[in-house]
Amino acid sequence: MKNKLLMTTALVGMVASSAALAETKISGNMTLGYKAMSNTTVAGSSDGFGRETQINITSTGDLNNGLKYAAGFAFEFDGGQSTDASNENVHFNVISGNTTLGFGMDNAPNTSQSAAPRVAEHADTTFGGGTVTTYNMYDYHAGSDVKEAFAVTLIQKAAIGQFSASYIPSVGDGGGADAAAGSSNSTNGNSAYNIIYKGDAGVKGLTIIGAYQKEEQSAGESDIKVKQVGVGYNFGRFALGVQMNDQNSKANVDTKSYEYGATVALSDAISAGLIYIKTDKDGTAEDEKITIAQLGYNMGPATVSFSYGTTENALGSATVGDVDVASVRLSTSF
């Protein structure tokens, strides 16, 4: 018992002394917004305030075997949120030069991305939420259940960009309490993987995105697949880009979106942008068409943005009608 106590004390001492080699940082961000939504044919409109606040805790340093590490997690407090306040940016990464082996959730490269430039929030945020049903087929967070689950990820940085591969043992598993680590909290217990490239291919100002994600399903269901291809270019004051998202559901329903974006810097502090998204889904009568105009003002430590968007043939149906949204968002980081 004495020897065991001495070993335990020594191990604690080693951990404590190693902490001196690490650097811990606390940062955060906050967004406050107001949004008004209206629908032309379906009863129901909404308006009101929203908020998203987040505190990030990260630690980086050198391991005693010559490798580096980065670890951390975040607390997210959104309006109306009651659970999952700590399921943001949970990670422990071991780093050797340009190679990273990561373990965690909501931290690895994922399919929530686009090569189409924008000034403010993406379309899912513009048209989502409120007391009105979400009226958009377009999905910026393609296959988001995978993003929100624990994964093992290999990231390789190169001169032409970054390559990553992630394996998700159980989709939707955000982790239980330490004592219940053996019990899965997953939505379906199916595994998934993705392979992602994002970089400039050695050309300054160019952005190229390529991604493939597959989520296994039960017998009799189609595997959920996500394919992404995007290209964008920054000309200095101007930026242009296009992104294709192709998702196939477990019911073998294909949803394909094309997003086009253009932005211009009107001054050092003010930028304007235009987004157009066309989505076609199997079984729907019409193509959904989203148009959003945005204006952003950078005030240094804070930004304010204005967005006005409309959706034609929302949800691919002419009977749903058009959805109009106007919003203003004030954001800061600290």
C-alpha positions, 0 to 999 in steps of 0.5 A: 500500500505504501509503494502504491501511494508513493507511485500515485504521488509521484505521478501526480507530481509529474502531471503538475510539473508538466503543466508548467510547459503548457499555455492555457488561454480563455477566449470567447465570442458573442452574437446578439441579433434581431430577425423578422420572418414572414411567409406569404401563404402559410399562416405564421410569422415571427420576429424577436431577438436571438443570442449565441455566447461561447467561452473557449478554454484551450491548452497548448504545449510540448510533451516530454517525448518531443511532440506537441499537443493542443487540448480544450473544450468550450461552453456554449450558451445559446438562447433557449438552450438547456442541454449540451452546453459543453459539446463544443470544440472538445479535443485532444490533439497530438502534433508532429510537425505538419501532422496532427492526430486528433480525438474529440468532437466538433473540432475536426474538419467537417462538411459545414463549409463553403467556398462561396464567400459571404459577408455575414451568416450562412443561409441556414442561420438566416432562415432557421429558427423562430416560431415559424417552421424552418422553410429551407431544403438547403443544408449548410451543415451537411450530415451534421450528426457526424460533426457532433459525434466523437471522432478520431482524425488525421490531419496533414498540412501540405504546401497545397492545402490541408488533407484530413480523414475522420472516423466516427465510431458511433454517429451522434455520440457526444459522450456520457459521464466518465463513469458511463463512458462505455454506454453510447449516447448515439442516435443510431450507433452507426459508424461514419467517415469523411475525407476532406481537402481544403486549400489553394493548390499553390495559387494565392487567393484560390480556395478549393474544397473537396469532401466525401462523407459516408454514414452507414445505415441499418439493413434495408436503408441506403447509406447517407452520403455527402459529396462537396465540391467548391471553388472560390477566388479572392481578387483583392476587393472582390471575391467570387465562389461556387459550392456544390453540396450533394446529399443522399438520405437513408431513404435514397432521396437525393438533395443537391444544392448549388451556392453562388457567392460574391462580395466586394469591399466598399471600404476598409471597414464596409463590405457587401455581398450577394448569395444565391442558392438553388436546391433540387430534391427528389420528389419535389415539384419545384427547385427552391431558390434562395437569394440573400443580400448582406452588408457588414461593418467592421468596427475593430473589436466588434462587427455589425451585419445586415441581411435581407433574404427571400426563398422562392418555392420554399421546401420545393413547393409552390404552395408553401410560397415565398419566405422573407427574412430581415436580420441584424447581428452584432458580434464580438470576440474576446 
